[in-house]
Amino acid sequence: MQPRRTHRTHRRRALDCFAAPEPGWATLARLRDTATVTRLVVYTNDPPQAHVGALTDFGVAGILTKHATADELVTALERVARGERVVDPAFPVELGDDWWPGRAEGLTEREAQAVTLICRGLPNGAIANELNVSLNTLKSYIRSAYRTMGVASRSEAVLWGVARGLHVDGRS
């Protein structure tokens, strides 16, 4: 009897910029917007400093160097899997207090917090309580976020948010 094969859904995807069949932002956007990819990691040699900042703004969860040891790669990928944003020290970039998931797409920090909690399955009452706002204020955040994201329903918002990492523990 042969072992049964099961289909595994890829939740994290690493992109080797050199080996990519279509290198560039279009490839990253396609991967980021794939519903089965929840965390995107770029594996590269030496990107220009401006690209490192742009990649983090784009929502990439990790930027790892090909010069890292196997142990360093494993550690970094485990951190990404836990929801951390990892930028290899070889590519110094400050994420600072003005970064949050969804910022590059136009969400305010408060909208991103609301969408994150929606993605985690919380009902509006619990979200309003968590954010310490009234239910009406929360609904305003949600309506504004939906317009920015171009979605019309909670389920579409969850798909959008998960594709951009808004469902994980962290700053949002």
N, C-alpha and C positions, 0 to 999 in steps of 0.2 A: 504494500500500500504506500503510495506516494504522499508526502506531506501536503496538506492543503495550503494553497497560496491565498493570501488575503490582500486586498487592495488597501494601501496606506495613503492617507491624505497628507500631503506635505504642508506643514504649518509654517515652517521657516524655510527660506530659500536663500542660498548664497549665490552671488553673481561674480564670476571671475571676469573682470572687465576686458582682459586681454583675449580670453577665449570666447567671449560672447559673439554669437553669429551676427547680431545687430547692435554693436556697442553704442551706448548713448542713452539719452534721457528717455527716448521712446521705449526702449527695452525695460528700463527701470519702472516707468509708469505702467507698462503692461503687467509686469510682475507685481508691483504694488497693488494694482487694482484687481488682481486675481483673488477671488473670494477665499481660496484655499491657502493663500499665503498670508500669514499673520505677522511675520517679522522678516524683513529683508536685510541681508548683510552683503556688503560689497567687499570683495577680496581683491586687492590690487597691489601694485608695486609702489609707486610714488605719485599720487595725484597732486596737482597744484593745490596750494592752500585754499584758494578760492573755491575749488571743487569740494573740498572737505566741508566747508560751511554750507555750500549749496546742497550737498547730499544730506546733511543733518536737517536742513530746512525742508527738504523733500520728503522726509519721513523715514529715511533709512535707519534701521535699528543698530547697525554696526558697520564700522569701516575698519577692516583688518588688513595688516600688511603681510605680504608673502615672505617677509624676512622673519616672521615670528616662528618660534619653535612649536612643535606639535602640542606640548603641554600648554603653551600660551594660547594657541588657537582653541583648544578644548575648553580652557577656562573662560575665554571670551565668549564662545558660543553658548556655554552654560549660562553665563550672565545674561546674554541676549534672550535665551529661552525663559529666564525668570522675569523678563520684562525690562531689564536695564538697557540703556543706550550706551554702547561701547564704541569708543574711538581709540584706536591704537595710539599709544603715546608718541609713536613716530610721526603722527599727524596731529600736532597740537591744535585744538580748537576749543574755544570756550562756549559751552552751551548757555551759560548765564541764566539769570532769572527771567529773561524775556523770551525763553523758549518753552513751548509746550506742544504736544501732539496736536496736529490740525492747524497750527499757526500759519504754515506755508499755504494752506488752502483757504485762509481767510477767517477761521474761527477765532473769536475772542477767547481768552483764557477761561472765562466763566462758561461760555458755550461748550468748550472742549471738556470741561469738568462734567457738565450735564450729560453730554453725549457719552462720555466714558462710563458714567453710572447707568445710563440706558443700556449700553453694550453689556454691562455686567448683570443686567436683568432686573434692576431695581425699579419699583413702581414710582410714579411721580411724587407721591407723598413722602416716601423714604428719601428720594433724591432731594426734595426741598428741605427736608430735615437735615440731611447730610451737608448741604451747602448753606444752611442757615438762612434761607430765603422763604418768602411766601410762595404758595402754590401758583399764584398769578404771575409773580416774577419769574418763577421757573418756566412756566408756559411761554412767557415772552422769550426767554433764552432759547427754548426748544424751537419755537417758530422761526426765530432768526437763524439758528443753526441749520434748520432744514432748508431754508432759502439759500444759505451760503453753500450747503452741500449739494443742493439740487435734488433733494429727495422729497417724497410726499408721505412717507409712512414710517412708523417706528421700525419695522423690519428692514426697510431700505436703509434707515439711519444706522442700524446695527451692522449691516453688511458693509456700509461705507466706513464706519468707525473701526471695525475689526481689521479691514484691509489696511488701515493706516495706524494701527497700534493703539487705538484709544481704549481698548478693553483691558489692558494690562495694568498691574499695579505700578505706580510711579508718580510722576509729577502731576499728572492730570487727575 
